[in-house]
Amino acid sequence: MQQEPAPLTHHLRVHEDRGHTVVEFHGEIDIAAAVEIGPHLDRVTARPEVRLVIDLRDVEFFDCSGLRLLYRARARTLDQDGELRLVCTHALTLRVMRVTGLTRLLPPHATLDAALGQPEATSGSV
């Protein structure tokens, strides 16, 4: 039985699922949210060989502060020989990520199951 994750902040929940750490962003991801989320995300991405999924399905607004969080998480995860997968369905968030090229680095999945089912060899590739 999977336990409901406790929120770490107003904008963040973290839980484990199938050997991955799942970080869920919630609400408006702007500079104020990034200040809350950053230290928690840094803690997770500092682990050697971390298997991380960032889930953006509950995001209502996403600006350049959110992009910085994702780029930083990706770099830190790869530095630790880990893997990072992304779940995102919000049209405007996907548009921002496409325009900036982030979708080439972190191809988004529509569901958590799809992200967790992706072959590991493809994560983190450019």
N, C-alpha and C positions, 0 to 999 in steps of 0.2 A: 504494500500500500504506500503510495506516494504522499508525503506530508506537504501541506500548504506552506510555502516559504514565508518566513517572517520578513517584513520590509526592513532594510538597513537604513534607508532614508525615504523621504517622500517620493523620490524618483527611481528607487532601486530595490530590487529583490534578488537574492542569490540562493540557488539551490543546486543539488546534485541530481543528475539524471543519466543513467546508463554510462557511467564512467566519465561524464563531462560535467564541468561546472557551468551552470546556466545563469547568466546575468541578464535580468529583465529590466529594461528601462521603461519608465512610466511617465505619462504626462508630457509636459513641455520641456524639451531638452535644449536649454539655452545656457548662457554663461553662469547663471546662478545654480542651475542643476549640475552643470559640469564641475563646479567647485565642490558640490556634495559628492558626486559620483567618482571623481578622479582618484581620491585616496583609496577607495574600495577596489576600484578597477586595477590600480597599481599593485595592490596587495595580491590580488588574484593572479595577475600576469607576471609576478615575480617568482612564481613556483616553477621549478624545472619541469619541462615536458607537460605543461598544463594543456588540458583539452578543454577548450572554452567555446561556448556558444553565447553570442550576444543576441538577445531577442528584443526587437524593436516593435513588435506588433501592437503594443499598448501606448505607443508614442503618438501624441497629437500634434506636436510641433518639433522641428529639428533644424537647428541652424549650424553655422560653422563651428560652434563650440562642440556640438555633437560629432561633427566630422573629425575634429581634433582628437576627441576621445577614441574614436574608432581607429584612426591612423596610429595613435600612440599604443593602443592595445595590440594592434596587429604587429607593430615593430617589436614591442616588448615580448610578445608571445613567441615570435619567430626567433628572437635572441635567446630564448630559453628552450629552443628546439621543441616548441609546442605547436599547437594547431588552433586556429580560430575559424569559427563558422558563424554565419550571420543569418538571422531570420528577420524578414521585413516584408510587409505587404502594403504599407501606406504609400499611396501614389506620389504625394509631394516629397516625401523622404526619399523614395526611390529615384525621383527625378533629380534631386540635389546630388545624390550619390552617383548617378549616371553622368551628370554634367561634369563632376569633378574627377571622374575616372575611378572612383572607389569600387564600383561594381565589378571592374576588371580584377581588382585585387582581392575583393571579398564578394564573390557571387552570392546574392541573397537567395534564401529559400523561403517558400511560402508558409511552411509549418515547422514546428520543432522536430517532428518525426522525420521530415525530409532532411533537415540539417544533421540530425544524429545518424541518419542512414547513409549519408554521403561517404564514399570511400575515402579513407584518410589520406591516401597518396595525392589527392587533388587539392587538399587544403593548403592555403598559403602560397599557391603558385601564382605567377604573374602571367 
